[in-house]
Amino acid sequence: MGRIRTTGDSVDGRLVAELRAAAVAGRISRREVAWRAFALGLSGAATGALLGATSRSAVAGTRQEATPAAEFVPIGEQLDLANLSPEIPEPTEPVTITFASWVNESEMMVRLHDEFQALHPNITVEFQGVPAEEMNDRLTTQVAGGNPPDAVFLDQSAVVDFASRNAFVDLTPYVEKSLAVKREDYVDAFLNASLWEDRMYGLPFDGESTGLFYRTDLFEAAGIAGPPTTWEELQAAAEALTADGQYGYILFAPEAAYYWYPYLWQNGGELLSEDGTQILFNSDAGKEAAEFYVGLAQYSPPDFLNSNSYDGRVAFATGQVAMYVAGAWFASVLQSEFPDIDGKWDAAPLPQKERCATTVAGDALALPALGQNQDAAWKWIEFLSAPQNMARWTLGEPGNAGSLLPPRTSLLEDPHVFDLNPILEGFAEQMECGITNAAPNPRYGEVEIALNDALGLAIYGEVDAATALDEAALTGQEILDRP
């Protein structure tokens, strides 16, 4: 349900090329890349990876200009980058390590690479480019063949899967010796996504939370004073804003599950039991959340139901849609691609019900267990994770502001953290009630496909929301119970 069907085993090469180009250009987040690959019918493992709001006082109506370069203050503790793990010696002979990612060609990663090489002349980092939509499949094949890269950049939702199969190095002993990496400094939701049996198998590297974007001009025209704060207000606003070819909200069947999660959590529901063995999303709270969420389809443009959250940006930019749920990446897209609507949109926290909750997602760094020169590979991902480098990767530098959030508390609390891109402030505050989409079971990616398909059917009116959840739960439990 919801996927773009292709003939035979092939997909439209032009669409794949456009997807890759959008990723390289930084127009979409890693999670959006994976979801668009899912829509194109690419690898099942990639589509199974779950992808990737604001304080009204910090964001709504108060967006400020970025700090001029001349006044910019470096963010994060400025550590000695050449000596982050004094107890782990430098290699005495030249070694080469491989680093697999889809961000190797980005300007910032190239700069970080060159800086690392200057500080560690005996460690050569060799980049291996892997498209985001192929990462999980490629890495699985390499692990099975005994020839994985030495270090890898991947969606955080995949860490548990590889760690549970003993495919990743337990980083805990390295972390305990590091001056740069502090387990207690990571935001809980991101840390939890990198833990397996309470041991760290990944280093959270970047993140985002989800919020409500809204067209201030359309709200004003409809006589609505501000963004909704409750589900009741959300539905009332969506109804008032839907008329004459304009719609109050937008849903995407191919991404139905990901954007339903906040509603589930806000209503007190959970995906799985704490030990990850039992499906819980079809509880009474889950069914109520699904009924509300699916009901928003009546206020959503039907032509976009089979689209995705990146392509759907056009509906928001042209004023066809008044409210749009997305991560902070969407702010960057609007700022860069649609400057003509600047001042006509803003962002707010997701409307709440029983509790505040939003989806957080991100990327992580890890070391495959069969990789070579693990100490040298650790020094590379430790260097990337140093506070000042993580800040540069996520938040950017003067003249090149970033739209990602650092998943470390010390950086988020830095008084200058939002100097370059003030719109990020509220998204960071919303992370306090963020919940990771990486469920505590390595098979959840398969479960999510069933859940996504079922919710998609409900959005199209082919089944009611409660039945959709029950059917997805039945399929999902069978997957979790497999020997």
C-alpha positions, 0 to 999 in steps of 0.5 A: 500500500502506498508504494509507487509500483514498478514493472519487473525488478527495475525502477525509474533510473531518472527518479533514483538519480533525482533522489540521490541528487537531492540527498547530495545537495542536502535538500532532504534529510537522511530519513526522507531519503530512505522514505523516498527510496521506499516509495520507489520500491527499492530495497526492503531493508532500507524501506524498513528503516524508520526515518526521520517542533518548536517552543511558541515563545522561542519560534512562533512569530519571533524568528530572528536574523542569524548572527553575523560571521564577525560576531560568531562564537564557536560552539561546544567545548574546544578540546585538543582534537589530537589527543582525545583518547590518551590511553589509546596509542597512535599507530606506529606504522601507517594504517588505512581505514575505510569509512562508508557513508552517503555524506562523504562528498559534503563540504563539511565532511571533506574538511573534517577529513582533511583536519583529521589527517593533519592531526593523525598522519599515520591514519589514512581515512579512505571514503566509501560512498554508499547511497543512503537507500542502499546502506543497510543492504550493503552493510549486511552483505559486507558483514556476511562476506567478512569484509565490512568497512572499518567505520560507518555512518548510518541511520540510528534506527539500524544500530540495534539490528546490527548490534543484536547480530554481533555485527558492531563493536561494543564501544563502551570500553572506548567511551570510558577512555574518551575525553570527547565522548560522554555517555551521560551527555547524549539526549536520552532518546538518541542514546537509547537508539544506540544501546543494545543490552545497555551497551553503546554500539553507536555514537549519536551524531546528528538529529531532528525532532518533529513539529507543526509548520503552518501558514500564518497568512492562511491562518490570519485569513481564516481568523485563527489567532495562532497554531493549535495546541490540542487535538481538538484545536487541530481538527477545528483549524483543519476544518476551518482551513479546508475550502475552495481547493485549500486544505488544512492538513496533509497526510502521506500514505507511504509515510503513514506510520512515521507521522502517526507515531507522535499521536500514539505517544501523545495519547499514552500509547507505546509501540512495543512492550519494554522488553521489545517482545510484544506489540502494543500499538493496537491498544485502546490508546493506539486505536483512538490515536489512529482514528483521529490521525486517519480522520485528518485525511478529509482535510488533506489534498487527495492528490498528495495522499500517495506522495511523500513529505519532500514532494508535498512541500510544494503544496505548502509553499503554494498555499494549497495546504495550511498545516504540515508536520515535518522535522527541522529539515523542512525549515531549511527547504522553505528558506532555500527553495521558497524565499518568496513565502518568507514571513508567511509561515512559522513553526510550533510544537505538535498539538498535545493530548495526554502528554507532550511527545514528538518523534526524534530521528538521527544518524549514528557512527559505528564500527563493524566488528569484523573491521580492521584497525579498530583503535584507529577507526575509533579515533576517527569517529571519536574525532567526528564526535568531539563537541566542536566538530559535532556542532560544526556538522549539525549547526554549520558555520558562518555563511553555511548554517546547518539545519540539524540538531546536535544530540548532546545536552552540553551543546544544546545548552550552549548559549550560542547554539542557535546563533546561525539558525534561530528557527532550530531553537524550538525544535531543540526544546521539543526534543525534551519530550522526544521519543526515538523511532528505533523500537527495542527489537531488531525486527521492528523494521519489518513490523513497521512495513506492515503497520505502514501498509495498514495505516495507508489502507485506512487513510484511503478508506479501505479499512477502519483505523482500529481494524488496520491496527489489529491486522498490523499487530497480528502480522507484527507479532508473528514477525517478533515471535519467529525463532 
